[in-house]
Amino acid sequence: MKRTELLLDPGIADLVPRYVRGRRDDVAEIRDLVVRDQYGEIERRGHQMAGSGSAFGFAIVSLVGLRLESAARQRDRAGVLAAIWWLEEYLDSVVLVYPDPESPDDRSRG
């Protein structure tokens, strides 16, 4: 499996593991929601992912959220399951890289 290194923003690095756990929980919960035809809730979850992913440095999570939202709106079971598969594969590939507190912040360089 291809590994994806994600350099964490020092300002939110301590929040990211909890965010990732939440998205892993979403995978299992959305699978259950599909079985129960709860497309409104899936659409809401997708909307939340679309808004939060990029804020935490996970642009792919935002894209998955958009796909979930769209698929749920159309009651497209296969589309929802494909999006969840994509999210799970992505999360399994991500390696979180924590910032080195000793190195200067690249954004502060002129």
C-alpha positions as a Markdown table, in Angstrom:
| # | Residue | x | y | z |
|---|---|---|---|---|
| 1 | Met | 0.0 | 0.0 | 0.0 |
| 2 | Lys | 1.2 | 3.4 | -0.9 |
| 3 | Arg | 2.0 | 5.6 | 2.2 |
| 4 | Thr | 1.0 | 9.2 | 2.3 |
| 5 | Glu | 3.0 | 11.4 | 4.6 |
| 6 | Leu | 1.1 | 14.4 | 6.0 |
| 7 | Leu | 3.1 | 17.1 | 7.7 |
| 8 | Leu | 1.0 | 18.4 | 10.5 |
| 9 | Asp | 0.4 | 22.1 | 11.2 |
| 10 | Pro | 2.0 | 22.7 | 14.7 |
| 11 | Gly | -1.0 | 24.7 | 15.8 |
| 12 | Ile | -3.3 | 21.7 | 15.4 |
| 13 | Ala | -1.0 | 18.7 | 15.6 |
| 14 | Asp | -2.4 | 17.6 | 18.9 |
| 15 | Leu | -6.0 | 17.6 | 17.6 |
| 16 | Val | -5.3 | 15.5 | 14.4 |
| 17 | Pro | -5.2 | 12.0 | 15.9 |
| 18 | Arg | -8.6 | 12.5 | 17.4 |
| 19 | Tyr | -9.9 | 13.8 | 14.1 |
| 20 | Val | -8.6 | 10.8 | 12.3 |
| 21 | Arg | -10.2 | 8.4 | 14.9 |
| 22 | Gly | -13.5 | 10.3 | 14.3 |
| 23 | Arg | -13.2 | 9.7 | 10.5 |
| 24 | Arg | -12.5 | 6.0 | 11.1 |
| 25 | Asp | -15.6 | 5.8 | 13.3 |
| 26 | Asp | -17.5 | 7.5 | 10.5 |
| 27 | Val | -16.6 | 4.7 | 8.1 |
| 28 | Ala | -18.2 | 2.0 | 10.4 |
| 29 | Glu | -21.2 | 4.2 | 11.3 |
| 30 | Ile | -21.9 | 5.2 | 7.7 |
| 31 | Arg | -21.8 | 1.5 | 6.6 |
| 32 | Asp | -24.5 | 0.9 | 9.2 |
| 33 | Leu | -26.5 | 4.0 | 8.1 |
| 34 | Val | -26.5 | 2.6 | 4.5 |
| 35 | Val | -27.9 | -0.7 | 5.7 |
| 36 | Arg | -30.7 | 1.3 | 7.5 |
| 37 | Asp | -31.3 | 3.6 | 4.5 |
| 38 | Gln | -30.5 | 6.7 | 6.6 |
| 39 | Tyr | -29.4 | 8.8 | 3.6 |
| 40 | Gly | -30.2 | 12.1 | 5.4 |
| 41 | Glu | -27.7 | 11.4 | 8.1 |
| 42 | Ile | -25.1 | 10.2 | 5.6 |
| 43 | Glu | -25.6 | 13.5 | 3.7 |
| 44 | Arg | -25.1 | 15.4 | 7.0 |
| 45 | Arg | -21.9 | 13.5 | 7.8 |
| 46 | Gly | -20.6 | 14.0 | 4.3 |
| 47 | His | -21.2 | 17.8 | 4.6 |
| 48 | Gln | -19.3 | 17.9 | 7.9 |
| 49 | Met | -16.4 | 16.0 | 6.4 |
| 50 | Ala | -16.4 | 18.3 | 3.3 |
| 51 | Gly | -16.1 | 21.3 | 5.7 |
| 52 | Ser | -13.6 | 19.9 | 8.2 |
| 53 | Gly | -11.2 | 17.9 | 6.1 |
| 54 | Ser | -9.2 | 20.7 | 4.7 |
| 55 | Ala | -9.1 | 22.6 | 8.0 |
| 56 | Phe | -7.2 | 19.7 | 9.5 |
| 57 | Gly | -4.9 | 19.3 | 6.4 |
| 58 | Phe | -6.9 | 16.4 | 4.8 |
| 59 | Ala | -8.1 | 17.6 | 1.5 |
| 60 | Ile | -9.0 | 14.1 | 0.5 |
| 61 | Val | -11.4 | 13.9 | 3.4 |
| 62 | Ser | -13.1 | 17.0 | 2.1 |
| 63 | Leu | -13.4 | 15.4 | -1.4 |
| 64 | Val | -14.8 | 12.2 | 0.1 |
| 65 | Gly | -17.3 | 14.3 | 2.1 |
| 66 | Leu | -18.5 | 16.0 | -1.1 |
| 67 | Arg | -18.9 | 12.6 | -2.8 |
| 68 | Leu | -20.8 | 11.2 | 0.2 |
| 69 | Glu | -23.1 | 14.3 | 0.3 |
| 70 | Ser | -23.9 | 13.9 | -3.4 |
| 71 | Ala | -24.4 | 10.1 | -3.3 |
| 72 | Ala | -26.6 | 10.3 | -0.3 |
| 73 | Arg | -28.7 | 13.1 | -1.8 |
| 74 | Gln | -29.3 | 10.7 | -4.8 |
| 75 | Arg | -29.8 | 7.7 | -2.5 |
| 76 | Asp | -26.9 | 6.0 | -4.3 |
| 77 | Arg | -25.9 | 3.1 | -2.1 |
| 78 | Ala | -23.0 | 2.1 | -4.4 |
| 79 | Gly | -21.7 | 5.7 | -4.5 |
| 80 | Val | -21.8 | 6.0 | -0.7 |
| 81 | Leu | -20.0 | 2.7 | -0.3 |
| 82 | Ala | -17.4 | 3.7 | -2.9 |
| 83 | Ala | -16.7 | 6.9 | -1.0 |
| 84 | Ile | -16.4 | 5.1 | 2.3 |
| 85 | Trp | -14.0 | 2.6 | 0.7 |
| 86 | Trp | -11.9 | 5.6 | -0.6 |
| 87 | Leu | -11.9 | 7.2 | 2.8 |
| 88 | Glu | -10.8 | 4.0 | 4.6 |
| 89 | Glu | -8.0 | 3.3 | 2.0 |
| 90 | Tyr | -6.8 | 6.9 | 2.4 |
| 91 | Leu | -6.8 | 6.8 | 6.2 |
| 92 | Asp | -4.9 | 3.5 | 6.2 |
| 93 | Ser | -2.2 | 5.1 | 3.9 |
| 94 | Val | -1.7 | 8.3 | 6.0 |
| 95 | Val | 1.4 | 8.6 | 8.1 |
| 96 | Leu | 1.2 | 11.6 | 10.4 |
| 97 | Val | 4.4 | 13.6 | 10.5 |
| 98 | Tyr | 4.7 | 15.7 | 13.6 |
| 99 | Pro | 6.5 | 19.1 | 13.4 |
| 100 | Asp | 9.9 | 19.2 | 15.0 |
| 101 | Pro | 9.7 | 21.8 | 17.8 |
| 102 | Glu | 13.4 | 22.6 | 17.4 |
| 103 | Ser | 13.2 | 23.6 | 13.7 |
| 104 | Pro | 12.1 | 27.0 | 12.7 |
| 105 | Asp | 8.6 | 27.4 | 11.2 |
| 106 | Asp | 8.9 | 27.6 | 7.4 |
| 107 | Arg | 6.0 | 30.0 | 7.2 |
| 108 | Ser | 7.9 | 32.6 | 9.2 |
| 109 | Arg | 10.7 | 32.8 | 6.7 |
| 110 | Gly | 10.7 | 35.9 | 4.4 |
